[in-house]
C-alpha cells in the first residue's frame, strides 16, 4: 500500500511524531500511533459500563445541586491536580 500525504499540516504532524518518538521511519511512527489508538479503544470498550455509570452519577449529583459552583471550579481542579497518584 502506498500512502501519499498532500496536506502540509498532516505531514508536519507526522514529522513531529517521528521526532518525538524516535521512530526511524514514518511507517514506524504510524505503527506506534495505531497501537496507541487500538489500546485506547480497547480500554474504553472494556471500561464503558464503569465510565457510563460515573457519568450518570455525576449528572444525578448535578441535578441534586451537589456540583461545584463555577467560580470555584478552577480552584478545585488545581487542588485535584496536586493530589498524589
C-alpha positions as CSV (number, residue, x, y, z in Angstrom):
1,X,0.0,0.0,0.0
2,X,1.3,3.4,-0.9
3,X,0.0,6.4,1.1
4,X,0.6,9.9,-0.2
5,X,0.2,12.9,2.1
6,X,-0.9,16.1,0.3
7,X,-1.6,18.1,3.4
8,X,1.3,20.1,4.8
9,X,-0.2,20.2,8.3
10,X,-0.6,16.4,8.4
11,X,2.9,16.0,7.1
12,X,4.3,18.3,9.7
13,X,2.4,16.5,12.5
14,X,3.8,13.2,11.3
15,X,7.3,14.6,11.2
16,X,6.8,15.9,14.8
17,X,5.6,12.4,15.8
18,X,8.6,10.8,14.2
19,X,10.9,13.1,16.1
20,X,9.0,12.8,19.4
21,X,9.0,9.0,19.4
22,X,12.4,8.5,17.9
23,X,10.8,6.4,15.1
24,X,13.2,5.5,12.4
25,X,10.6,5.9,9.6
26,X,7.1,7.3,9.0
27,X,5.9,3.6,8.9
28,X,7.2,3.0,12.5
29,X,5.6,6.2,13.7
30,X,2.3,5.2,12.2
31,X,2.6,1.7,13.7
32,X,3.0,3.3,17.1
33,X,0.1,5.7,16.6
34,X,-2.1,2.8,15.5
35,X,-1.0,0.7,18.5
36,X,-1.7,3.5,20.9
37,X,-5.2,4.1,19.4
38,X,-6.1,0.5,19.5
39,X,-5.0,0.3,23.1
40,X,-7.2,3.3,24.0
41,X,-10.1,1.9,22.0
42,X,-9.8,-1.5,23.8
43,X,-9.6,0.3,27.2
44,X,-12.7,2.4,26.5
45,X,-14.6,-0.7,25.4
46,X,-13.6,-2.7,28.5
47,X,-14.5,0.2,30.8
48,X,-17.6,1.5,29.0
49,X,-20.0,0.4,31.8
50,X,-17.9,2.0,34.5
51,X,-17.4,5.2,32.6
52,X,-21.2,5.5,31.9
53,X,-22.1,4.8,35.5
54,X,-19.8,7.5,36.7
55,X,-21.2,10.0,34.2
56,X,-24.7,9.1,35.3
57,X,-23.7,9.5,39.0
58,X,-22.2,12.9,38.2
59,X,-25.3,14.1,36.3
60,X,-27.5,12.9,39.2
61,X,-25.3,14.9,41.6
62,X,-25.6,18.0,39.5
63,X,-29.4,17.6,39.3
64,X,-29.4,17.5,43.2
65,X,-27.4,20.7,43.3
66,X,-24.2,18.9,44.5
67,X,-22.0,20.3,41.8
68,X,-19.1,22.7,42.3
69,X,-20.1,26.4,41.7
70,X,-18.5,27.7,38.5
71,X,-16.5,30.4,40.3
72,X,-14.8,27.6,42.4
73,X,-14.2,25.1,39.6
74,X,-10.7,26.2,38.6
75,X,-9.5,26.2,42.2
76,X,-11.0,22.7,42.8
77,X,-9.3,21.3,39.6
78,X,-6.0,22.7,40.7
79,X,-6.3,21.0,44.1
80,X,-7.1,17.7,42.4
81,X,-4.0,18.0,40.2
82,X,-1.8,18.4,43.2
83,X,-3.1,15.2,44.9
84,X,-0.6,12.3,44.8
85,X,-1.2,9.4,42.5
